[in-house]
Amino acid sequence: MGKNFIYILLFLVLLPVLTAKAELFGAKEFYLDNGLRVIVVENHRVPIVKHMVWYKVGAADEIPGKGGSAHLLEHLMFRGTSKVPNQELNRLLEANGAESNAFTGQDMTAYHQLLDISRLELAMFLEADRMQNLNISSDDFETERSIVFQERKERVDNNPLGSFREAVNRALWQEHPYARPVTGVDAEIKNLKKEDLLEFYRRYYAPNNAVLVLAGDIDVPTAKELAEKYYGEIPAAEVVETEMPELQSEFDATITMRKPDIKGSRILIMFAAPSYKVEAEDVYNLQVLAAYMGGGDTSKLYKKLVLEDKKALSVSVDYNPISRSYGQFVVAMVPADGERPQELVKAFENAWNEAMSEFSIDELEKIRKKMLAGLVYLRDNPEDTAYIVGSMAVAGVSLKEIEEQEEKIRAVRLSEVRKAAGKLVKSAPKVIGILQPLENGNDGEKK
């Protein structure tokens, strides 16, 4: 057999490996006839599974004047159904060793359990049951509304940092649904009626408005069988998607709050940014940018403003592109003792420009390696996998896009990051928020 023939044979054998695109999670998906989207991520290292039901509904979908509906309904979903009354759901899950919880955001509401694979059917039965048979008693409604009201007091009204962030968020989003706080405001919570919550439940809690994610020790055939068994007979509903308007471009504002019960100042710089749904071509460029600028104590802004110039006690950058409308790019800073917040904002702008001028291929490669290493960790953890896959899927991101994250990060180019950064700081809607202590009639800064 000639050498050329051997080389050709080896090439043909290796061709599928060389040309196949690497999948991040190896997830598989299918739909039930009622519209439920099911995503399965196999991980057979240990006999556990993460079971998550994501509903495409959150604070952004609430009727004006009825804020807090999504969050209050999340609480009431643990109060029982016609089949599993009172708080029996919690007792059953705890008795079977399951960790169970839920959360509400602007775009979605999610319910989740981590449990032994042998107890998966219990979780699926309970979750499917409360998707269609929720029973809200008047006593339960009043109890949970009181709890949600107290949560609002604790997290926002009596929390200077919480009320500050809410104010900055409202200023940025203006008339966009994202301006609505997830908690609702006091008057809205007090005015909510049980009938409001039942109407909200019937409108949005349906299989065709949900994504079921199963990550862990399960395969696709088993997932199909169980999904059909427990969710397959639930009827679809007519769901009207909330309209997400465009924001005013090049909007720029600064707001200042003074509170008597805080120590030290805080700065938030919020941008309305591209997302997987809006200007998706810049998502990975901005992910790299956020990691480069403020991804930990080795990042450019931290080293410049905290370690070198000592103008700040902390600097961080967070970018979230997973949404049904715009994403958000946020810089958070704590001024050093005696440092005027306004001066730190100027120092930040200078540090940002300096960091961009120093951004090189070598810096890009360092960031890329760190981000890719983080993806490997996500892939190995069923809980993290289910969260990432579910949050992206319920925001309307395709499974193909979810799986190609590693490939897209590898494809990021320095010139494109620079271009995306320029668009962000020059034309994206932006609000600078400054929170300062109020002491003895002044802002509490050292003179």
N, C-alpha and C positions, 0 to 999 in steps of 0.2 A: 504494500500500500504506500503510495507516494506521500511526501511531506505536505504538498499543496492540498491533497485530498483530506489529510488529517486536519489541517488548519481550517479548511472549509467546513468540515464536520463539527469541529469544536465551535466555530462561529455560529453555526445553525443551532447547536445545543444551547449556547449561551444567549442567543438573540432575545428570547423572551425576558431574560433577566436584565439585559442591557437596555431594552426598550420600554419595559413596563414602568409605569409611574408608581413611585412609592406611596402607599396609603398610610396616613398617620395612625388611624385607629383600626382600619380593616372593618369598619361598620357596614352593616347591611340594613336595608330598609324595605318595608312593604306597607301597603295600605289595606285596611279593612273596607268592606263595601259601604260602611257608614261614614267613611272619610277619615277615620283615625289613622294617623301616621305613626308607624312603629319603627323604631331604630334599635338594632341589636349590636352590641359590642362584646364579643367573646373574650373572656379572660379566665382561664381555667386553673390559675395558680392556687387559689383557695376556694372552698365551696360556699362563697357568698355572692350576693347579687345586689346591685343598686337598682331600685325600682322607682322611677320618677314619672309623674304625669304633669306635663306643662300645658297650661291654658294660655291661649293668645288673648289675654285680657289683663289690664292693669289700671293704674290710676289715669292713664291717658284716655281710657275708654269711658270714663265716668261722665254722667250728665252734669253740666255746670250747676252748682248748687247742691249736688249730692256727693261731694268729695268724701273720700274715705270708704266708699262702698266696697271696692275690691278688697281692701285690707280687712274690713269688718267681716265680709263674707268668708275670707280665709279662716278667721277665728271660728265662725259658726260652723264651718265644715267639720270641725272636731266635736260638735255637740250632738251628733246622732242622726239617724235616719229612721224611716218606718220599719226597717228590718233590724238595724243595730242601734237601739235607742240610747239616749243619754250620752255618756262618755265611754261606752263599752268598747269603741274602736281603740282608744288609747290603752285600755286594760288588756285587750286581746293582743295587741302588738307588743306591749311590754312583757306580757306573760310568755311570749314566744321569742323573746330576746331581740326584738327589732328596735332599731333606732329610727324614730319617726319625727318629721317636722314639716314646716312649710314656710314660704316667704312670698312677699308681694313686691313688685316693682312697677315702673312706669308702663312697661310693655307686656308683662306676663305675671302669672301666679303659678307657683309650682308646689307640688306635694311629693314627698319622697320618704322612702324607707330603705335602710340598709339591713339586710337580714340573711340568715342561712338559706341556701337554695331550697332546702326542704320546706321552708315556710313561705315561699314565693306566692303560692296560690292563695294563701290567706290574705296577703297584701293586695293581690289583684282583685280578689272578691270584695274586700272592703273599699278599695278605691273606685271600682266600677259601681259599687252600690251607692256611694255618695256622689257619683257623677250624675245620678238620676233620681235618687230617692231622699234627698235632704229634707229633714223635718225641723223647722225652726219654731220652737215654742216661744211664747211671749216672754217668759221668764229668762230663757236662754238668751234671747235677743237683748233684753235690758242688761243682763249680766255682762255679756261680751261688749256691748256698746260702752258700758262703763269702764271696762278694762282698756278698750281702745282709746277712750277719752283720756284716761290716766297715762297711757303710753305716750300720747301726744304731749301731755303736760311735761312728762319726764324727759322725753327725747328732744323736744323742740321748744316749747314755751318757757320752760325753766332751765333750758340748756343754752347758754349763749352761743356756743359753737354750732349747735343744731339750728337755732333761729337765724344765725348769720349765713350758714350755707343755704338755707331755704330762701333767704332774701336774695342772695347772689343768683341762685338758680332761677328764681322768678324774674329777675331783671334780665337775664340772658334770653330766656325763652319767650318772654312777652305774652302774646296771645296763643302761642303754640300749646298743645295739650301737655307737653312736658313741663310746663310751668306749674302744673298742679302738684301739690305735695302728696306723697303716697298716703300719708296719715289722714288727709283732709284737714280742714281747720275746725276750730272749736264749734262754731255755729253750725257748720255742715254736719258734723258728727251728732250734735244734739238733735238736729232736725230730721235725721234719717229715721225712716219707718221700716217695720218688718216687711211690708209689702214692697218697698224699694229694693230690698235685698233679694227677695224672691223673684222679682222681675229681672234683676241683674243676673241672678243664677240661671233662670230659664233662658235668657238671651245668649249667654256666653259659655255656659258649662255644658258642652256637647262634644261628642267624639270628633266631629269635623272641625272643631276649633281647638283641638288638643294634639299633643305629641306624647307618645309613650316611649320612654327610653329604658332599656334593660341592659345593664352593663355588669359583666361578671361571668359566673360559671353556668352559662346557658348557651344553647345553640339556636339557630334560626328555626328549624322545624318545631322544636319545643315551644319557642316563643310564639310562633304562628298558632299552634294548637291552643295554648293558654289564652292568647289575646282574643281569639275567636270565641272561646268558651266564656270568658268573663266580660269582654267589651263588645263582642260582635252583635249582640241584640239591642244595644242601646241606640235609639233613633237619632238621626242627624237633626240639626236645627238650621233655621235660616239666620245666618250670622251676617250682619252688616259691618264691614270693616270701618273703623274710625278714620276719617280723613286727616292726613297729616300735612299741614300747610307749609309753604316755603317761608324761611325767615328772611328778614330784611338784610341784604348783604352789606358788608362794611359797617355794620352797627358796632359802635364802640361806646362804652359807658363806664363810669367809675362810681361806686357807692361806698360810703363810709358809715359804719355803725360804731357807737360808743356804748359800752356796757359797764355798770359799776361793779359787777361781781366776777371779773376775770383778772388774771394776772398775765401781763404780756399781750402783745398784739399778734394778729394773724392776718395772712394775706392769701387770697384765692384769686387766681387768674383763670377764668373759664372761657373756652372757645367752643362754639358749635362747630363740629368737625365732620369730615367724611365718615361714612359707615359702610357696612356691607350692602346697604340699601341705597345710599346716596354717595355718589362719587367713589365707588368701590375700588377704583384703580389706585387710590392713594392709601388704602387701609394698611398695607404692609409697610409702605414707606413711613407712615406715621407711627406704626408700632416700633420700628427701628429708631426713629427720631426720639420717641418717648424714653426708650431704654438708654439711648446715648446721653440724653440731656439729664434725666432724673431717675434712672433705674438703680438706686442704691448708693452706697457711700463711695463707689468708684466712678460714679457718673460725673460728667463735666460740670454741671451746675453745683453739685454738692462739693466737689473739690475746690471750685473757684470761690463760692460764696460762704461756705462753712469752714473749710480747712485753710484756705489761703487768706482770703480777705477778712474772715471772721465777722462778716456782716449778718449772718443768719445762723440760727441754731439748728435748723433743718430745712431741707429743700427736697421735694419729691414731685414727680410728674406721673400722672395717670392718664391713660388713653383707653376709652371704651368704644369700640366700633360696632358692638353688637346691639342693635336696636331696630325698630321698625321705621325709624325716621333718621334724623341726624345722629351722629355720635357725639362724644364729648371729650375734649382734651383739657386737662386741668393741671395747673401748677399750684402747689401749696407750699407756703413758706412761713417760718416763724422767725421774726427779726431777733438778732442778738440783743442783749440787755442794753438799753440806751439808744439803740438804732431806730431812727425814724422810719416808719413803714414806707413813706413816699420815697425816701432815699434808697431803700432796699429795692423798690420797684425799678428805679432807674439803674441800680447796680445789676439787677436781673437782666434788664434789656441789654446792657453792655456785655454781660457775661454770655448771654445767648448769642449775640453777634460774634463774639470772640470764639465761642465754641463752634459755630458754623464755619468760621474761617479756618479752623483747625481740623475740621472733619475730613478724614482721609480714608483711603482704601483699607489701610491697616486697622483704623478704628472701626470701620464697618465690619470687617472680618471678626473682630473681637466680639462685637455686639451680636453678630449672626451666630457665632458659636455658642454664646450664652443662651440665646433664645432657642436654638435647636436642642440644647441640652435640657432646657425646661420642658420642651415638648415630649421628650423621652420619658421624663418623670410623669407627666400627665397620662401618657399611654399606659404606664404600669399601674395606675391607681384607678380602680373602677369608679370610685366616688367622683374624682376629678374629671374622669372621662365622661361620665353621665352628665355632669354639670356643664362642661364645655359643649358637648354635642347637643344637649337639650336646649341650652340658652341660644345657641346659634340657629338650631332648627326652628324653634318657636318664633324667632325673629325673621323667618323666611329664607334663611341661608340654605342653599342646596347641599346635599350630602357630598357632592363632588367638590364643592368649595371647602367644606369642612375637612375633607380628606387631603386636600392639596395645600394645607397651610405650610407644611415643611418645604414643599417645592416652591411656594410663592416667596417664602423668606429667603431661600437660596437665590432666587431670581432678582432680589432687590438690588438696585444700582445706586451708586453714590449720587449721580446727577439727578435721579428721580427723587431721592430723599431731600436734596437741596430744593428742588422745585416745589415739592409738597410743603416743606417748611416755609418757603416764601409765601405761598398762597395762604397758609394758615395765619401768619402774623400780619399780612398786609390786607387781607380781604374777608377773613372769617368773622362772623359776629363774635364779639368779645366783651366780657365784663371784668373789670378789676374790682375786687371787693377787699376792703380794709376794715378789720375789726380792732378797736382800740379800747383799753380800759379807761373808765371815767372815774377820776379821783379828785375830790376837792375842787370840782368845777373845771378841771383841765383833763387832758388826755392821758395823764399818768406817765408821760415820757420824761426821761432825765434831760435836763437842759444843760 
